[in-house]
Amino acid sequence: MYSDPKMSEQLNKIDEYYYNDVEEECYHFLIQYLQEYKDEFIEK
């Protein structure tokens, strides 16, 4: 399966989508969450 160049290209596109777009979305969500609930993470 991985020796097929067309299949490899498709898999690479899926990897690229996941590791670029989805990871960036998760990062922004995490930042937003932490900003919204920062008092829950800081000891007073």
DSSP file (Angstrom, degrees, kcal/mol; ACC not computed):
  #  RESIDUE AA STRUCTURE BP1 BP2  ACC     N-H-->O    O-->H-N    N-H-->O    O-->H-N    TCO  KAPPA ALPHA  PHI   PSI    X-CA   Y-CA   Z-CA
    1    1 A M    >         0   0    0      0, 0.0     3,-1.2     0, 0.0     7,-0.2   0.000 360.0 360.0 360.0 -46.1    0.0    0.0    0.0
    2    2 A Y  T 3   +     0   0    0      1,-0.3     6,-0.1     5,-0.1     9,-0.0   0.638 360.0  65.5 -75.9 -12.6    2.7    2.5    0.9
    3    3 A S  T 3  S+     0   0    0      4,-0.0    -1,-0.3     5,-0.0     3,-0.1   0.613  79.7  94.6 -82.6 -10.4    4.7    1.7   -2.2
    4    4 A D    <>  -     0   0    0     -3,-1.2     4,-2.5     1,-0.2     5,-0.2  -0.729  68.1-153.5 -81.5 114.6    1.9    3.1   -4.3
    5    5 A P  H  > S+     0   0    0      0, 0.0     4,-2.3     0, 0.0    -1,-0.2   0.855  92.7  52.2 -59.7 -37.0    2.9    6.7   -5.0
    6    6 A K  H  > S+     0   0    0      2,-0.2     4,-2.0     1,-0.2     5,-0.1   0.923 111.6  45.9 -66.6 -42.9   -0.7    7.9   -5.5
    7    7 A M  H  > S+     0   0    0      2,-0.2     4,-2.5     1,-0.2    -1,-0.2   0.908 112.1  51.9 -65.1 -42.3   -1.8    6.4   -2.1
    8    8 A S  H  X S+     0   0    0     -4,-2.5     4,-2.4     1,-0.2    -2,-0.2   0.896 108.0  51.9 -61.4 -40.9    1.3    7.9   -0.4
    9    9 A E  H  X S+     0   0    0     -4,-2.3     4,-1.9     2,-0.2    -1,-0.2   0.911 110.3  48.3 -63.1 -42.3    0.4   11.3   -1.8
   10   10 A Q  H  X S+     0   0    0     -4,-2.0     4,-1.9     2,-0.2    -2,-0.2   0.914 112.0  49.0 -64.2 -43.2   -3.1   11.0   -0.5
   11   11 A L  H  X S+     0   0    0     -4,-2.5     4,-2.5     1,-0.2    -2,-0.2   0.884 108.9  53.3 -64.5 -38.3   -1.9    9.9    2.9
   12   12 A N  H  X S+     0   0    0     -4,-2.4     4,-2.7     2,-0.2    -1,-0.2   0.878 107.0  52.0 -64.0 -37.7    0.6   12.8    3.0
   13   13 A K  H  X S+     0   0    0     -4,-1.9     4,-2.3     2,-0.2    -1,-0.2   0.903 110.0  48.5 -65.3 -40.8   -2.2   15.3    2.3
   14   14 A I  H  X S+     0   0    0     -4,-1.9     4,-2.5     2,-0.2    -2,-0.2   0.928 112.5  48.6 -64.6 -45.0   -4.2   13.9    5.2
   15   15 A D  H  X S+     0   0    0     -4,-2.5     4,-3.0     1,-0.2     5,-0.3   0.925 110.4  51.6 -58.6 -46.0   -1.2   14.1    7.5
   16   16 A E  H  X>S+     0   0    0     -4,-2.7     4,-1.7     1,-0.2     5,-0.5   0.911 110.4  48.6 -60.5 -43.7   -0.5   17.6    6.4
   17   17 A Y  I  X>S+     0   0    0     -4,-2.3     5,-1.4     2,-0.2     4,-1.4   0.954 115.2  44.5 -60.3 -50.2   -4.1   18.7    7.1
   18   18 A Y  I  <>S+     0   0    0     -4,-2.5     5,-1.4     1,-0.2     4,-0.2   0.952 117.0  42.1 -61.8 -51.7   -4.1   17.1   10.5
   19   19 A Y  I  <5S+     0   0    0     -4,-3.0    -1,-0.2    -5,-0.2    -2,-0.2   0.705 125.9  32.7 -76.0 -18.8   -0.7   18.3   11.7
   20   20 A N  I  X5S+     0   0    0     -4,-1.7     4,-1.5    -5,-0.3    -3,-0.2   0.880 128.3  25.8 -97.9 -61.9   -1.1   21.8   10.4
   21   21 A D  I  X<S+     0   0    0     -4,-1.4     4,-2.2    -5,-0.5    -3,-0.2   0.943 125.0  42.7 -73.9 -50.4   -4.8   22.8   10.5
   22   22 A V  I  ><S+     0   0    0     -5,-1.4     4,-2.4    -4,-0.2     5,-0.2   0.907 114.8  50.4 -66.9 -41.7   -6.2   20.7   13.3
   23   23 A E  H  ><S+     0   0    0     -5,-1.4     4,-2.2    -6,-0.3    -1,-0.2   0.904 110.7  50.0 -63.3 -40.3   -3.2   21.2   15.6
   24   24 A E  H  X S+     0   0    0     -4,-1.5     4,-2.3     2,-0.2    -1,-0.2   0.897 109.6  51.2 -65.4 -40.0   -3.4   25.0   15.1
   25   25 A E  H  X S+     0   0    0     -4,-2.2     4,-2.4     1,-0.2    -2,-0.2   0.919 110.3  49.4 -61.8 -43.5   -7.1   24.9   15.9
   26   26 A C  H  X S+     0   0    0     -4,-2.4     4,-2.6     1,-0.2    -2,-0.2   0.900 109.2  52.6 -62.7 -40.7   -6.4   23.0   19.1
   27   27 A Y  H  X S+     0   0    0     -4,-2.2     4,-2.3     2,-0.2    -2,-0.2   0.935 111.0  45.9 -61.1 -47.4   -3.7   25.5   20.1
   28   28 A H  H  X S+     0   0    0     -4,-2.3     4,-2.4     1,-0.2    -2,-0.2   0.886 112.3  51.4 -65.2 -38.6   -6.1   28.5   19.6
   29   29 A F  H  X S+     0   0    0     -4,-2.4     4,-2.7     2,-0.2    -1,-0.2   0.925 110.1  49.5 -63.0 -44.0   -8.8   26.7   21.6
   30   30 A L  H  X S+     0   0    0     -4,-2.6     4,-2.8     2,-0.2     5,-0.2   0.915 110.9  49.1 -62.2 -44.2   -6.4   26.0   24.4
   31   31 A I  H  X S+     0   0    0     -4,-2.3     4,-2.3     2,-0.2    -1,-0.2   0.927 112.6  48.0 -61.2 -45.3   -5.2   29.6   24.6
   32   32 A Q  H  X S+     0   0    0     -4,-2.4     4,-2.3     2,-0.2    -2,-0.2   0.924 112.7  48.9 -61.5 -44.9   -8.8   30.8   24.6
   33   33 A Y  H  X S+     0   0    0     -4,-2.7     4,-2.3     1,-0.2    -2,-0.2   0.928 111.7  48.5 -61.2 -46.7   -9.8   28.3   27.3
   34   34 A L  H  < S+     0   0    0     -4,-2.8    -1,-0.2     1,-0.2    -2,-0.2   0.877 111.9  49.3 -64.8 -37.8   -6.8   29.3   29.5
   35   35 A Q  H >< S+     0   0    0     -4,-2.3     3,-0.7    -5,-0.2    -1,-0.2   0.901 113.0  47.4 -66.8 -39.6   -7.5   33.0   29.1
   36   36 A E  H 3< S+     0   0    0     -4,-2.3    -2,-0.2     1,-0.2     3,-0.2   0.863 125.8  28.1 -69.8 -36.0  -11.1   32.5   30.0
   37   37 A Y  T >X S+     0   0    0     -4,-2.3     3,-1.7    -5,-0.2     4,-0.5  -0.014  77.3 127.9-115.9  28.8  -10.4   30.3   33.1
   38   38 A K  H X>  +     0   0    0     -3,-0.7     3,-1.3     1,-0.3     4,-0.7   0.810  68.3  63.3 -59.7 -30.8   -7.0   31.6   34.1
   39   39 A D  H 34 S+     0   0    0      1,-0.3     3,-0.3    -3,-0.2    -1,-0.3   0.778  95.6  60.0 -65.3 -24.4   -8.2   32.1   37.7
   40   40 A E  H <4 S+     0   0    0     -3,-1.7    -1,-0.3     1,-0.2    -2,-0.2   0.706 108.3  44.8 -73.5 -19.4   -8.8   28.4   38.0
   41   41 A F  H << S+     0   0    0     -3,-1.3     2,-0.5    -4,-0.5    -1,-0.2   0.508 100.6  76.8-103.3  -6.6   -5.1   27.7   37.3
   42   42 A I  S  < S-     0   0    0     -4,-0.7     2,-0.2    -3,-0.3    -1,-0.0  -0.916  75.6-133.2-111.9 126.9   -3.5   30.4   39.5
   43   43 A E              0   0    0     -2,-0.5    -2,-0.1     1,-0.1    -3,-0.1  -0.537 360.0 360.0 -75.4 140.5   -3.3   30.0   43.3
   44   44 A K              0   0    0     -2,-0.2    -1,-0.1    -5,-0.1    -5,-0.0   0.389 360.0 360.0-108.6 360.0   -4.4   33.0   45.3
